[in-house]
């Protein structure tokens, strides 16, 4: 459960902070010109500090319970972390752009994140969905953090084998989300100072 919560907290925190970053820094955006991508990008970087502190607690819990991570789990950890960063930042860039134009996005976002918590295998194993292949496939293809959490549990805790197919889907969809978010952010960036 803690491994799932570790990645989920990073993902949801980065998504929330990146989405609200442009509105939170309105005065700065209107007065000084700088690459606007820096503002939501800092949400991903500052979230890594919280993730590192929580990871230290995970290491302590693993030592206490006598769980040794597998070598494969340690080797794929940067890939999993990269997927979480790209996916959260891509969605955050899209939401930050939408948040400037439609101010109600920031009020709807917590409900969206709460719903995503239940469609992501954070509090339940993805094996529970084996009887529902369509739902499982949609969850893995549309929600890249699902593959990240599933493979993190498998690699770090030894709960099954690492599924490289699912990890490939997560990498692909994270890159797609990041590319779409970055494209939309760049295409609307020139209007930010006027709208904010």
N, C-alpha and C positions, 0 to 999 in steps of 0.2 A: 504494500500500500504506500509506503513512504517513497519508494522509487518513483511510482506513478505521480504522487503528489509533488515530488521534487521537480520533475519536468513540467508538470501542469502549472505549478505556481510561477515558474519562469515564463512559460508561454502566456498565461493569462495576464500576468503583471506587465510584461513587455507590450502585449497587445493593448491593454488599457492605457498605459503611460504614453505609448507612441500615438494612440488615437487622440488623446487629449493634449498632446504636447504643443501643437500649433496654437490652440486657443489659450493655453496657459502662458505662452510667451508672446502674446499679442503686441505688447509695447516694444519688445526687442525686434520683432519682425517688421513693424512699421517704421522704425527709426534707423536701423542699420541694415545694409545689404551684406549678406553672407550666404553661402550655399544652404538653402532651406532644409536639405536632406540631413544636415547635422542635428537638427532639433529632434525629429523622431528617432534618429540613429542612436542618440544618447540613451534612450530608453532601453535599447537592447544591451548596451554596454553596462549601464548601471545595474541592470537585472542580473548580470553575470556575477556581481559581487555578492548579492543575496544567494544566488545559486551556489557559489563557492562555500559560503558559510554553511548552508544547508547540506552540502556534500560532505563537509567535515563531520557533521552530525551523523550522516549516513555511514561514513567509514567507522565511526565509533560504535554505531549499532551493529554493523557487520562484524566487528571484532568481538563485541559482547556476545552475540549469538553464534559465533564461530563459523560465519559464512565467508568463504573465500571467493573473490571474483575470478571468473575464468579469463584466460589470456585474451581470448577472442573478444570478450566483453570490454576489456580495457582498450583493445586496439580499435574497436568500432565506436568508442565513446566520442571521439572528436567528430565523427560523421553524424552521430545522433545529435550532438550539440549543435552542429552546423545546420542540420535540418530544423531544429527548434528555432534557431536564430532567424534563418531565412523565412520560415513560415510565419512566425510572429511578426517580424519586421515587414514582410510583404502585406499581410493583412492590416498591420498598423499604419502603413503608408496609405493604403486605400481608405481606411477609416478616418485618418487625419485629414485627407483631402475632402472627404465627404462631410466631415465634422465642421469644416470651415463654411461650406456652402449651406448645409442643413444642420442647424445647431441642435436638433433633437437627437442626433446620432449618439451624442454622449450620454443621453438618458436611456436610450434603448440598448446600448452596448453591454451594461451589466447583466441584463436579461439574456442577451445573446450568449454571453460567456457562461452564464449559469446553465443554459440549455446545452452548450457544448461540453460542459463537465459530464453530463449524463450520457452523451453520445460518444464519449472518449473512454477507453478502458482504463480509467484511473482507479475506480473503486471496485472494479470487477475484472476478471481476466477475459481476454478476447475469445477464449475457447468457449465461453458461454453462448456465443453467437454461431457456433458450428452448425446448429440446426436451421439457421436462417442465412443461407449463403448470399442472398441478394443484399440484405442489410449489412452483413459483414463486409462484402465487397464495396458497397457505397461508403461505409465508414472508413475503410482503409484508403480508398481512392480520394475521397473528398476531405479527409481529415488527416493530414500527414503526421500530426502529433500522436495519433493512434499507433502507427508503426514504430515511432520513436520509443514510446513507453513500453510497448510489447517487446521490442528487441532489447531495451535497457534491462528489463526484468530477466529476460532469457540470458543475456550476456553477463550481467553483474551477479545475479542470484542463482543462476543455473536452473531456472524454471523453464525447461524445454530447450530446444536448439534455436540458435539465432536464425531467423528466416530472412535470407538475403533478398528474396523476391519482394517481401514486404518492405524491407529497407530500401530497395531500389525504387519502389513506388513512392515511398516517403521522400526520398531525395528528389525524384522527378517532380512531384507535386509541390514540394517546398520551393524549388526553382521556378516553377510556373507561377505560384502565388507571389513570389518576390518580384518576378519580371512584370506581372500584371500590376501589382501595387506600385512599383517604381515607374512604370510607364504612365499610369494615371496620375501619380504625384507630379511627375515632370511635366505632363501636359497641362496641368492646372496650376502649376507653381507660380507662373507669372501674374496670376490674379490674387495671390494670397494677401499681399499688402493692401490691396484695394478692398477686398471683402472683409478681412479681419478688422 
